[in-house]
Amino acid sequence: MSHTLFEINEFIRRVITLNLPEPLWVRAELADVKVSRGHYYLDLVQKAEGSNEVIAQGQGVIWNKEYRKLQKKIGALLENLLQPGMEVLCFAKPEFHERYGMKLMVEDIDPAHTLGKLEIQRRETLAKLQKLGLLEKNGRLPMPVVLQRIAVLSSDKAAGFQDFLKHLNHNSFGYRIKLDFYQVAVQGTSVEKEVMSQLDVVAKCSTDYDCVAIIRGGGARLDLAAFDSLPLAISVANMPLPVLIGIGHDVDETVLDLVAHSSLKTPTAVADFILHRNLEFESKMANLGLAVKNLASAKINEQQTKLYNLSQLLDFQLKTNFRRYAQMLDYLQKELPLLTKRLIGNQQKTLGQMDKLVRLLGPETALKRGFAMVFHEERQLTDAANLKVGDEVRVQLKNGGFISIFKKTT
C-alpha cells in the first residue's frame, strides 16, 4: 500500500497539532533573518556543543502583528536580538503545513537569555585572552607624548564619528591632527571581519601613525556584542600601535575595552583624550621653558650681584690704594729732602774720611817719611830683578831727585 506526499505531510501535521497544541520555549541560534512586508523570517540552527557542526535546522516566523507587540514589550533591543549569530529563547507554537513544512510561530522572545549567553561567552573570551597573555599586551605599549597622526576605524555614517571629527578639527587649542579614515561596519555580523581587515592594513604602515582609534555612536548592550569577539580582541591586542576605544557606552564594558590600550566612553571622550594629552605635553614644555627662563634670570641676577659686589670691592680697593699711595707721596715729599740731605752729609763725611785715608797712604806721605820712588823708563820699579847693569834709573825724593846708574843687586 502506498501513500501520497500530501497524506504523509497531513499525518505529520495532525501528530504535531495533537502533541504540541500549545506554544513552548525553544532555544536556537539565528543563522539568517529576512524581512518582508513587516514579517520576519528566521533560519534557525542548533550546533553541537563545542563545535560549529549543525545538528538541527528549522524555520521560524514573526508575523508583523506579533512583531509590533514584541517591539512595544522589548523596545529597541528587539532589533538587536534579531541578528544572525544570536542565540535566542523564543516562545513559539510549532505548526506544520502540508506544502510549506514546519515553522515555529514566534509569539515572544526572552532577551535575558540572549544577554546571559553573551555574558557567558564574554567571560570565556576574557579567560582565553588572559591565558594567552593578551589582556594587557596593547596596554603596555608606550603612548606617544604627542598624538598627531591617527588611524580612525569607524563608519562614515556613525553620528559618533562626526562628533569626533568636529571635536578635533575645531579644538580651541589650535592643534592640527592628521586623521586617516578607515571605513568599517560598527554593527552587525560584518564588524569582526571588516575591523580585523582594516587593522591589518594599519599594522603594515604602523610607522605612519601614533595610535589607532576605533569609534562608533552609542547603543544598547546587544549593539556592542560584535566587540566581544575573540578573534577581534586578539587582533587589537597584537597591534603594534596603542589602540583607543570609544564605542559609546556608559556602563557596559566590551572585551575590546579591556584589551585595548585605553578605553573611553564615547568618541568625543576619545577626542578629548587626544587633545588633553597634547595639551599636557604643551603645558610641560611651557613649564619647562618658564623654568629655564627663571633659572636663566636667577643666574643672570646672581652674576650681576657678583659683578656689582666685585665692582664695589674694586672701587674700594682703588680708593684705599690711592689714599695709601697719596699718603706715601706726601710722606716722601716731606721726608725726601731730609733724607737726601742726610744721605749727602753721610756721603760727604765718607768722602772726607776716604780723602784722609788716601792722603795718609799716598806717595807724598811716604816720601815725607824718608822713602824714595825709583823710576826706569818712566815706570815705577818695585823689583830690582827687572834692571840690567848700566840702566839708568831716576830716584824721586820728597824734595827733588837724582839720576843713578844700576851696577848690581844687593
URFEN-V661867 format. One record per residue. N is the residue number from 0. RES is the residue in one small letter. SS is DSSP state (A for helix, B for strand, O for the rest). OMEGA is omega in whole degrees, 0 to 359 (NA if undefined). Layout:
BEGIN
{{N;RES;SS;OMEGA} {N;RES;SS;OMEGA}}
END
This chain:
BEGIN
{{0;m;O;181} {1;s;O;180} {2;h;O;177} {3;t;O;178} {4;l;A;180} {5;f;A;180} {6;e;A;180} {7;i;A;181} {8;n;A;177} {9;e;A;178} {10;f;A;179} {11;i;A;180} {12;r;A;181} {13;r;A;180} {14;v;A;181} {15;i;A;181} {16;t;A;182} {17;l;A;186} {18;n;A;180} {19;l;O;185} {20;p;O;184} {21;e;O;176} {22;p;O;179} {23;l;B;181} {24;w;B;182} {25;v;B;179} {26;r;B;181} {27;a;B;177} {28;e;B;178} {29;l;B;177} {30;a;B;180} {31;d;B;179} {32;v;B;177} {33;k;B;181} {34;v;B;178} {35;s;B;178} {36;r;O;178} {37;g;O;178} {38;h;B;180} {39;y;B;180} {40;y;B;188} {41;l;B;168} {42;d;B;186} {43;l;B;177} {44;v;B;169} {45;q;B;182} {46;k;B;178} {47;a;O;181} {48;e;O;176} {49;g;O;178} {50;s;O;179} {51;n;O;180} {52;e;O;180} {53;v;B;180} {54;i;B;176} {55;a;B;183} {56;q;B;179} {57;g;B;181} {58;q;B;176} {59;g;B;180} {60;v;B;172} {61;i;B;180} {62;w;O;185} {63;n;A;180} {64;k;A;179} {65;e;A;180} {66;y;A;180} {67;r;A;176} {68;k;A;180} {69;l;A;181} {70;q;A;177} {71;k;A;183} {72;k;A;187} {73;i;A;180} {74;g;O;184} {75;a;O;180} {76;l;A;184} {77;l;A;181} {78;e;A;179} {79;n;A;177} {80;l;A;185} {81;l;O;178} {82;q;O;178} {83;p;O;180} {84;g;O;180} {85;m;O;171} {86;e;B;184} {87;v;B;174} {88;l;B;186} {89;c;B;170} {90;f;B;191} {91;a;B;177} {92;k;B;178} {93;p;B;176} {94;e;B;180} {95;f;B;179} {96;h;B;185} {97;e;O;182} {98;r;O;188} {99;y;O;178} {100;g;B;185} {101;m;B;175} {102;k;B;174} {103;l;B;179} {104;m;B;187} {105;v;B;178} {106;e;B;182} {107;d;B;177} {108;i;B;179} {109;d;O;182} {110;p;A;181} {111;a;A;179} {112;h;A;181} {113;t;A;179} {114;l;A;178} {115;g;A;178} {116;k;A;179} {117;l;A;180} {118;e;A;177} {119;i;A;178} {120;q;A;180} {121;r;A;180} {122;r;A;177} {123;e;A;178} {124;t;A;179} {125;l;A;179} {126;a;A;179} {127;k;A;179} {128;l;A;178} {129;q;A;179} {130;k;A;180} {131;l;A;181} {132;g;O;186} {133;l;O;185} {134;l;O;184} {135;e;O;185} {136;k;O;181} {137;n;A;180} {138;g;A;180} {139;r;A;178} {140;l;O;178} {141;p;O;177} {142;m;O;179} {143;p;O;182} {144;v;O;176} {145;v;O;180} {146;l;O;183} {147;q;O;183} {148;r;B;190} {149;i;B;172} {150;a;B;185} {151;v;B;176} {152;l;B;181} {153;s;B;173} {154;s;O;181} {155;d;O;179} {156;k;O;182} {157;a;O;179} {158;a;A;180} {159;g;A;180} {160;f;A;179} {161;q;A;176} {162;d;A;179} {163;f;A;180} {164;l;A;182} {165;k;A;182} {166;h;A;181} {167;l;A;186} {168;n;A;180} {169;h;O;181} {170;n;O;185} {171;s;O;181} {172;f;O;181} {173;g;O;180} {174;y;O;176} {175;r;O;182} {176;i;O;178} {177;k;B;181} {178;l;B;172} {179;d;B;186} {180;f;B;176} {181;y;B;184} {182;q;B;175} {183;v;O;170} {184;a;O;179} {185;v;O;178} {186;q;O;177} {187;g;O;188} {188;t;O;184} {189;s;O;185} {190;v;A;184} {191;e;A;184} {192;k;A;185} {193;e;A;180} {194;v;A;179} {195;m;A;180} {196;s;A;181} {197;q;A;176} {198;l;A;176} {199;d;A;179} {200;v;A;181} {201;v;A;182} {202;a;A;182} {203;k;A;177} {204;c;O;186} {205;s;A;180} {206;t;A;179} {207;d;A;188} {208;y;O;174} {209;d;O;180} {210;c;B;177} {211;v;B;176} {212;a;B;175} {213;i;B;186} {214;i;B;173} {215;r;O;178} {216;g;O;180} {217;g;O;180} {218;g;O;179} {219;a;O;182} {220;r;A;182} {221;l;A;176} {222;d;A;185} {223;l;A;185} {224;a;A;181} {225;a;A;181} {226;f;A;172} {227;d;A;184} {228;s;O;178} {229;l;A;179} {230;p;A;180} {231;l;A;179} {232;a;A;178} {233;i;A;179} {234;s;A;178} {235;v;A;182} {236;a;A;184} {237;n;O;179} {238;m;O;178} {239;p;O;180} {240;l;O;173} {241;p;B;181} {242;v;B;176} {243;l;B;181} {244;i;B;174} {245;g;B;188} {246;i;O;169} {247;g;O;175} {248;h;O;182} {249;d;O;187} {250;v;O;187} {251;d;O;174} {252;e;O;175} {253;t;O;177} {254;v;A;180} {255;l;A;177} {256;d;A;185} {257;l;A;184} {258;v;A;182} {259;a;O;179} {260;h;O;181} {261;s;B;180} {262;s;B;177} {263;l;O;187} {264;k;O;187} {265;t;O;173} {266;p;A;178} {267;t;A;178} {268;a;A;176} {269;v;A;178} {270;a;A;178} {271;d;A;179} {272;f;A;180} {273;i;A;182} {274;l;A;182} {275;h;A;177} {276;r;A;177} {277;n;A;178} {278;l;A;178} {279;e;A;178} {280;f;A;180} {281;e;A;180} {282;s;A;179} {283;k;A;179} {284;m;A;179} {285;a;A;179} {286;n;A;178} {287;l;A;178} {288;g;A;179} {289;l;A;179} {290;a;A;178} {291;v;A;179} {292;k;A;180} {293;n;A;179} {294;l;A;179} {295;a;A;179} {296;s;A;179} {297;a;A;179} {298;k;A;179} {299;i;A;179} {300;n;A;179} {301;e;A;180} {302;q;A;177} {303;q;A;177} {304;t;A;178} {305;k;A;179} {306;l;A;179} {307;y;A;179} {308;n;A;179} {309;l;A;179} {310;s;A;178} {311;q;A;179} {312;l;A;180} {313;l;A;179} {314;d;A;178} {315;f;A;180} {316;q;A;180} {317;l;A;180} {318;k;A;179} {319;t;A;180} {320;n;A;180} {321;f;A;179} {322;r;A;180} {323;r;A;180} {324;y;A;178} {325;a;A;178} {326;q;A;179} {327;m;A;179} {328;l;A;177} {329;d;A;180} {330;y;A;180} {331;l;A;180} {332;q;A;179} {333;k;A;188} {334;e;A;186} {335;l;A;178} {336;p;A;179} {337;l;A;180} {338;l;A;180} {339;t;A;180} {340;k;A;180} {341;r;A;181} {342;l;A;179} {343;i;A;179} {344;g;A;180} {345;n;A;181} {346;q;A;178} {347;q;A;178} {348;k;A;180} {349;t;A;179} {350;l;A;179} {351;g;A;179} {352;q;A;179} {353;m;A;179} {354;d;A;177} {355;k;A;181} {356;l;A;180} {357;v;A;180} {358;r;A;180} {359;l;A;183} {360;l;A;184} {361;g;O;183} {362;p;A;181} {363;e;A;179} {364;t;A;180} {365;a;A;180} {366;l;A;178} {367;k;A;182} {368;r;O;175} {369;g;O;178} {370;f;O;179} {371;a;O;178} {372;m;B;183} {373;v;B;182} {374;f;B;173} {375;h;B;183} {376;e;O;176} {377;e;O;175} {378;r;B;179} {379;q;B;181} {380;l;O;174} {381;t;O;183} {382;d;O;181} {383;a;A;181} {384;a;A;180} {385;n;A;182} {386;l;O;174} {387;k;O;180} {388;v;O;178} {389;g;O;180} {390;d;O;176} {391;e;B;176} {392;v;B;178} {393;r;B;181} {394;v;B;182} {395;q;B;177} {396;l;O;179} {397;k;O;180} {398;n;O;176} {399;g;O;183} {400;g;B;180} {401;f;B;179} {402;i;B;181} {403;s;B;178} {404;i;B;181} {405;f;O;179} {406;k;O;181} {407;k;O;177} {408;t;O;178} {409;t;O;NA}}
END
